[in-house]
Amino acid sequence: VALVGQSGSGKTSLTRLLFRFVDAQSGEILFDGIDSRDFTLASLRQQISLIPQQPELFHRSVRDNIVMGADVSDVELQAVAAKARSLEFIQQLPQQFETKVGERGVKLSGGEKQRIAIARALLEDAPIVVLDEATSALDSLTEQQVQVAIFELLKHKTALVIAHRLSTILRMDRIIVLEQGRIIEQGTHQQLLALEGRYYQMWQHQQGEFLGE
């Protein structure tokens, strides 16, 4: 499911509610029919992987930033790195998986940090994945590589994708258009274009920006 809408429409607030960083003032959030408040915070958050726009990396090795304390074999580590399209650049680092990434991952590019975060999420293997504008800070070529890694991650999972660039969500099963905390439209990309409503306007605007139409 993709969430789109202008800044302030409620996209990020929804993800904060999912993780229970805040609790809903009314209504309820159900996971397979169970109220989110009936889970312990630890068990709830084990069900969800988050890949934010700016992933947090620690001033530790690449390996530490992927495994996050888990006991993982070298074979498994290389496999998730390959799926996340990060094995190639890791093998070119001075000490490969043992290379320190610097404070907040300063030694890595934005696309490399994203692919480390995706490798981390692949290893977590949570049934729900939340992507919060995960490719909006990347150039087009890097975005393509990260997109491939993202679709590898999303296989057989429930995905909630927040996106500003509508080109990143064309393959979603359902797109929800938010405005001031309310759902104003929902459907597939083609269904929403046929409505010629808010989503159609957003699509035309973004196409015009790139194509000069």
C-alpha positions in Angstrom: 0.0 0.0 0.0 1.3 3.5 -0.9 0.5 6.7 1.0 0.7 9.9 -1.0 -0.3 13.5 -0.2 1.2 16.9 0.4 3.4 17.7 3.5 1.2 17.7 6.6 -1.4 15.3 5.2 -0.7 12.7 7.9 1.6 10.2 6.2 4.4 10.2 8.8 1.9 10.5 11.6 0.4 7.2 10.5 3.7 5.4 10.7 4.2 6.9 14.2 0.9 5.4 15.2 1.9 2.0 13.8 5.0 1.8 16.0 3.1 3.3 18.9 5.5 6.2 19.2 2.2 7.9 19.9 -1.2 6.3 20.7 -4.4 7.1 18.8 -6.7 9.5 20.6 -9.7 7.6 19.2 -10.4 4.5 17.1 -8.0 1.6 17.0 -5.2 0.1 14.9 -5.6 -3.7 14.3 -2.9 -6.2 13.3 -4.7 -9.3 12.1 -7.7 -8.3 14.1 -5.7 -7.7 17.3 -5.5 -4.2 18.8 -2.0 -2.7 18.7 -2.3 -1.8 22.4 -2.7 -5.5 23.3 0.9 -6.2 22.1 3.9 -5.4 24.3 5.9 -2.6 22.6 8.8 -5.0 22.0 6.7 -7.7 20.3 4.8 -5.0 18.2 8.0 -3.4 16.9 9.5 -6.8 16.1 6.7 -7.2 13.5 7.7 -4.0 11.6 10.9 -2.9 9.8 11.3 0.8 9.1 13.5 2.2 6.4 13.5 6.0 6.8 14.6 8.7 4.4 17.8 9.1 6.4 18.8 5.7 8.0 20.6 5.9 11.3 24.0 4.2 11.2 26.3 3.7 14.1 30.1 4.5 14.2 30.8 0.8 14.0 31.6 -1.7 11.2 29.4 -2.3 8.2 28.8 -5.8 9.7 27.7 -4.4 13.0 25.3 -2.0 11.3 23.6 -4.8 9.4 23.4 -7.6 12.1 22.6 -5.2 15.0 23.9 -7.7 17.6 22.4 -10.8 16.0 24.5 -14.0 15.6 24.8 -14.2 11.8 27.2 -16.4 9.7 29.4 -14.9 7.0 27.4 -16.8 4.3 24.1 -15.3 5.6 25.6 -11.8 5.8 26.9 -11.9 2.3 23.5 -13.3 1.1 21.5 -10.4 2.6 24.1 -7.9 1.3 23.7 -9.3 -2.2 19.9 -9.1 -2.1 20.2 -5.5 -0.9 22.5 -4.7 -3.8 25.2 -3.7 -1.4 27.7 -6.5 -1.6 29.6 -5.0 -4.5 30.3 -1.7 -2.9 31.1 -3.3 0.5 33.7 -5.6 -1.1 35.4 -2.4 -2.5 35.7 -0.8 1.0 39.2 -0.9 2.6 38.2 -3.7 5.1 35.0 -4.8 3.5 32.5 -5.8 6.2 34.8 -4.7 9.0 35.1 -1.1 7.6 34.0 1.5 10.1 31.3 3.7 8.6 32.0 6.8 10.6 29.7 8.9 12.8 26.1 8.5 11.4 27.6 6.7 8.4 29.4 9.7 7.2 31.9 7.6 5.1 29.1 6.2 3.0 26.9 7.9 0.3 23.1 8.2 0.7 22.4 5.3 -1.6 25.0 3.1 0.2 23.4 3.9 3.6 20.0 3.1 2.2 21.2 -0.3 1.0 22.8 -1.1 4.4 19.4 -0.3 6.0 17.7 -2.6 3.4 20.2 -5.4 4.2 19.4 -4.8 7.9 15.6 -5.1 7.2 16.1 -8.2 5.1 17.9 -9.8 8.1 15.1 -8.8 10.5 12.6 -10.4 8.2 9.6 -8.7 9.8 6.3 -9.4 8.1 5.5 -5.6 7.8 7.9 -3.1 6.1 7.4 0.7 6.3 9.3 2.8 3.8 9.2 6.5 4.6 10.3 8.3 1.4 13.2 6.0 1.3 14.5 7.1 -2.1 13.6 10.8 -2.2 17.2 12.0 -1.4 18.8 9.9 -4.1 19.8 10.6 -7.7 18.0 8.6 -10.4 20.7 6.0 -11.1 21.1 5.2 -7.4 17.4 5.2 -6.9 17.0 2.5 -9.5 19.5 0.3 -7.7 17.8 0.9 -4.4 14.3 0.2 -6.0 15.6 -3.2 -7.1 16.7 -3.9 -3.5 13.4 -2.6 -2.1 11.3 -5.0 -4.3 13.5 -7.9 -3.1 12.8 -6.8 0.5 9.0 -6.5 -0.1 8.4 -10.0 -1.5 5.8 -11.8 0.5 5.4 -9.0 3.0 2.9 -6.3 3.9 4.4 -3.0 2.7 3.5 0.6 3.6 5.3 3.0 1.3 5.3 6.8 1.8 6.4 8.5 -1.4 6.6 12.0 -2.8 7.9 10.8 -6.2 4.9 9.0 -7.7 7.1 7.1 -10.1 8.3 5.0 -7.2 4.9 3.6 -6.4 3.4 2.5 -9.8 3.6 -1.2 -8.8 1.7 -0.9 -5.6 -1.5 -2.8 -5.2 -3.3 0.1 -3.6 -2.5 3.8 -3.4 -4.1 5.9 -0.7 -4.3 9.7 -1.2 -4.4 11.6 2.1 -5.3 15.2 2.8 -5.4 16.8 6.2 -5.5 13.4 7.9 -8.3 12.0 5.8 -8.4 9.5 2.9 -9.8 11.4 -0.1 -9.0 8.8 -2.9 -7.7 5.2 -3.1 -7.1 2.7 -5.9 -4.5 1.5 -8.3 -2.4 4.0 -10.3 -4.6 3.5 -13.4 -7.9 3.7 -11.4 -6.8 7.0 -9.7 -5.7 8.5 -13.0 -9.2 7.6 -14.4 -10.8 9.6 -11.5 -9.0 12.8 -12.7 -9.0 14.0 -9.0 -6.2 15.0 -6.7 -3.8 12.1 -7.6 -4.3 12.8 -11.3 -3.3 16.5 -10.6 -0.2 15.4 -8.7 0.8 13.0 -11.5 0.3 15.6 -14.2 2.3 18.1 -12.1 5.2 15.7 -11.6 5.2 14.5 -15.3 5.2 18.2 -16.4 8.2 19.0 -14.2 10.3 16.2 -15.8 9.0 16.3 -19.4 8.3 20.0 -19.8 4.7 19.3 -20.9 
